[in-house]
Amino acid sequence: MNTKDSDIKKLLHGRTVLVIGADGFVGSHLTEKLLFYGARTHVLIRATSSGMLHNLSHIKDEITVHHGDLTDKQALRQILKVIKQSGKKAIIFHLGAQAHVGESWERSFETINTNTLGTLNLLQTVVDLDMDLYKFDTAGTSEEYGNVHPEMTDQYRFDKNGGLILDERSPLNPQSIYATSKVAADFLTRNFYSAYGVPTVVTRMFNNYGPRQNPRFITGTIITQALTRDTIELGSLSPKRDFCFVEDGAMGHIHVALFGKPGEVYVYGSGKTISIGDWYSLVIKIGTEEGFWKNKKLIHRDTGKRGRLGGSEVNELRVDYSKLHSLTGWQPDFNWGEGLKKTIQWYALNKEKWIGRVDW
């Protein structure tokens, strides 16, 4: 199957959708895509005293904003009542989470409360309100896979050079509180399909990057240092990651929500892997060619309080997205060079949006 834009627009145009965590990195890009396809887009963002929109202010007049917290079941009930009254067969995209791996060790209870209990609150409220949904998409993470478990090696796939290949059938072996919280959310999501028939799906997007991402994640860490100083400090350079540009990731969520089979998991990313050291070199090369900076010096350092603890580093993550591709035709539209050009440009032009958030 090769899904066309017209097929997506036909299913989304005029349909009520709710994006939870919409003011975040991936959520804001997903919200833009949904508006493009004509969806009646509601967003749920965390309640703050200011009510400020960080990533959605440019489209605030096109969306309906709800403020609430995933741990506040009463607030969720009121918001989901509005969604239910807005029309049958709504889609819920659940991207709300504490999403920083290193920080999950510093904010462990918040991570579990938001990511796991928050997901349970959402699912139970959907059941309590007897909502007639088209689909409920929970955003999982590649971090759920962790490292190869020595006693389960025969259940993994490897290429001819010994490189790890991960798909929907690969064992899960979470190495952080964040990853464990997402494994729990993943299974809770599928439990509610088995028990109550809620049409749930789980999407595991591999290492996303792009405009608006928190600069504490690796791509932003490299770029923001390169834009502001001559030396760049990084931790471990050997882990390998599968980087997926955020616009491709947003389209992955849409493809799964529209065409995925309830109760199933779908994984996607670039389908290739690169070490952090080589990713650094690629970022610096592209930024230099585009005229954003000149020569840089790399300094290796300990990862610090927001890094991986002890032996919890994940060594290699690479996805085989053939299940989703066979179902819908989804594949990445942006190669790494194209994605990094757009990403570097955003950081260069929006220093005021990230300078107060760096931790290098």
N, C-alpha and C positions, 0 to 999 in steps of 0.2 A: 504494500500500500504506500502511496506517496501523497500525503495530505497537502492540499493546496491552501493558500491564504483564503480563498473563497469558501472553502469548507469550514475553516475556523470561524470566519466572519459570520457565516450562516448560523452556526451554533451559539456564538457569543453575542451577536447583535441584539440588544434589548434585554439580555438575560441579566438578572441580578447576581452579582458576585460580591463576596466579602474577602478582602485581603487582610489577614492578621499579621501584624509586624510590617505594615506597608510603608512606614517611614524609615525602615532600615535599608540596607544596601540592596539586596536582591529584591525585597518587597517593593521598593520604589520603581525599579525597572519593570517588574511584573505589572504594577499598576499602570504604568505608561502603555504597555502592550495591550492591556485589557481595554483601556480607553480607545486605543487605535482601532480595535475590533468592534467598538460600539457597545461594550458591556455597560450596564448600569452599575457603576463601581462604588461600593462602600468600602471604607477602610477602618480598621481598628488599630489604634496606636495607644501606647502606654500613657496613662493619665499622669500629667505633671501640672505643677502649679501655673506654669506659663502657657501650657497648651501649644507650645511652639512646634511648627512643622519644619524639620531640617531638610528633608529630601523631597517633599511634596508641595512646597509653597508655590512652585510655578504652575501647578495644576489644581490648586485647592478649590477653584471655582467649578471644576469639572467632576469632583468627587463628593461623596457624603462622608464626613468624618465623624467617627465615634471614638470617645476616649474611655479607656477602661484598662483593667489589668487581668491577666490570665488567672491569677490566683483569687480573684474576686468573683465568685460564682453568681452572686446577685447581679452584678454589673453585666456579666456575660449573658445572663438570662434576658435582661432588658434589651440588650443589643440584638440578640438572636431573634427575639420577638419581632423586632422591626424587619429583619431580613425575611422572616417567615411571611410577614404581611406584605412584603414587596413582590411576592410572586412565587409560584411553585418552581421546583427544580433549580434552585439557586446553587451556586458553586462556592464552597469555602476553601480558600487557600490558606493553610496554617503555616506561616513562616515566623511566627513570634517565638523568640528564644534568646537566652544568653548564649552567644555563639562563639566566644573566645575560649579556645582550649586551655591556654595557660591560665587565664583568669578564672576558670572553673575551679582551680585549686584554691584560689583566694576567696571566691564567692561560691562555695560549694552548696550551701543550703539554698541560696537564691537560684542557682543553676538547676537543682533538682525540683524546687518548687515551681519555677517558671516552665521548664522544659517538659517535665514529667507530669506533675500534678496539674499544671496548666492545660496540658493536652487532655488529661482525664476530665477536667472541668468542662472543656469544650465539648467533648464527645458525649458526656453524660447529659449536658444541657440540650444538645441536639436530640437525644432520645427523649428526655423529659418533655420537650416541646413538640414531639412527634413531627419533626421537620421532614419535609419531602424534598430531599436534596438530589441534585444531578450527580454531584461528586463532592467528596471531602478529601482534600490532598494535604497530607502531612509531609513537610519537608524533613527528610532524614539527612544523613551526612555520610561521606566516605569514611569519616573517622570511626564509624561503627565497626569497620573491618579490622582495625588495629594491625597487629603483626601476625604473621603465620604462626599458628599454634603447633608446636613440635609434634604433638600426638595426633594431629589431624592433617598432616602434610599431604596425605593421599587424597584429600578432598579438595585440594586447590588445583588451579590450572597455572601452568608455566609455559612460556614460549621456548623456542629452541635454544635460546641463550640463558635460560634460567630466570627470565624476568617474570614477575608475578602478574597475573591477569585476574581481575575481580569482576564478578557479575552477580546477578540476583541469587545465585545458588551458593556463593562462596560463604564459608563460615564467618561468623562475627566474633570478634575478640577485642572489645573496647579497651583502650589504654588510658583513658582519662575520665574524670567525672562528667565532663561534657559528653563524651562519646557514650558513656553508660546511660546518661539521662536520655539521650536520643534513641538508644536501643529500646529502652522502656517505652518511649513515646511511639516508636515504630510498631512494637508489638501490641500496645494498647489500641492503636489505630486499627490494626487488623482484627483484634479481638472483637471490636464493636461491629465489624462486618459479620463475623461468624455468629455472634450472639444476637444482634439486633437487626442485621441487614442494612446497616448504614453503609452507603456505597463509598467506602474509603479506599484510598490508594496511598502508597508511600513512594516518595521520590527521593533518591539519593544522588544529589548532584556532587560531582567531584570538584575539588579545590577551585572555587570561583574567584575571579578577580575582575576589576574594571572600575569605571568612574564611581565615586561616592563611597568606596569601601573604606572602612575604618583603617587609618594608617598603621595600626598596630599589627595588622596582618602582613605577611611576608612581602607581598608585592608593593604595598603602600609603604612599608618600612624602608625598602630599597629606594623607591622613587623619592620619598620625602627627604631622606638624607641626601640623596644625589642633588636635589634641587636647592639645598640650603648649606651644604658644606663639602669639603674636598675629600674627607674620609668617610667611609661607610662601615659601620660595625654590625656584624651578623653573628649568629650562633652557629649551630651545626650546618655544614654545607653538603653533607652526603645524602640525607634523605631525598627520596625521589617522589615527585608529585605529578598529578595529571591536572593541568590547569585548564579551566573552562571559562571563557569570557561570559560576563554576566548576562548579556543580551541573548546568547545561546541558552543559558541556563533558564532564563525567564520563559523562553519558548518551550523548553523541555517541560516546565510545570504545566503550561497550557496544553501541550500535546497529551500529557498523561491524564490531566483532568478531563479532557474531552473524549479521549479514545481509550484510555486504560481500563482494564478489567477490574471491577471492585474486588478488594481483598488481596490484591497483588502488589508487588514491589517493582519499580522500574529505576534503573540506574543509567546515568549518562555523564559524559565529560568529553574531553578531547580524544580519548582513546590512545594517547601516547604519554610517556613519562619523561621527566627531566629532573636532574638533581637541582637542589637549591643553589649550589655553586654555579651551575650552568645557567640557571634562570637569572641569577644575578648578572652574569656576563651578558646575557641576551638583553636584559633591561638596560644595562649601561650602554651597550652597542647601539641600540635603537635610539635611546635618548641623545646620544652623541651625534648620530647621523641626522637627527631631527633638529639639532641645534639647541637643545635644552640645557646641556652641560658639556664640560670638557673632561679631561682625564680625572679618574677617581682612584682612591687607594682603599683597598679592602682590608679591614682588621677583624680578625676572629676574636670573639669574646664569649664568656659564659652567657647563657640565655637569660639569667636573672629571674626575678620573681614571677614574671609572666611567661616563662618558658616551660618546657616539659620537665617534670620532676623525675629524679632517679633514672630508671631504665624504661621510662614510659614513652620515649620517642617512637613514632611510627616510621618504619623504614622505607616502605614503598607502597604507593597507591596508583593503580592504573585500571581504567575501566574498559570493559567490553560492553558497548551500548547496543549490541545487535538486536536484543529483544525489542527495545523501543523503536529502533530503526525499521525492523521488519513490520512492526505494527502500524507505524505512522509515517515513516520516511524521515523522521527527525535525524539530523546530523549537524555538527557545528558549521555555522556560516563564516565564522571568523577564525583565521589562523592566528598563531601567537603574535606574529609581527603586527598584524592589523589591530588586534585587541590591545596590545601594549602601546601602540601609537595613540589610540584613543584614551587610554588610561593615563599615560604620562601627560598628555595635553590637559586633561581635566585637573590633575593635581597642580600643574603649572599655573593654570588660570584661576584656581579656587583655593589659594593658600589660606584665606581666612576661614575656610570651612574645615580645615584639618590641623592647622598649626597648634591649636590648643589641646589636641588629642594624642599627639605623638608620645611615645614612651622610650625613645632611644636616647 
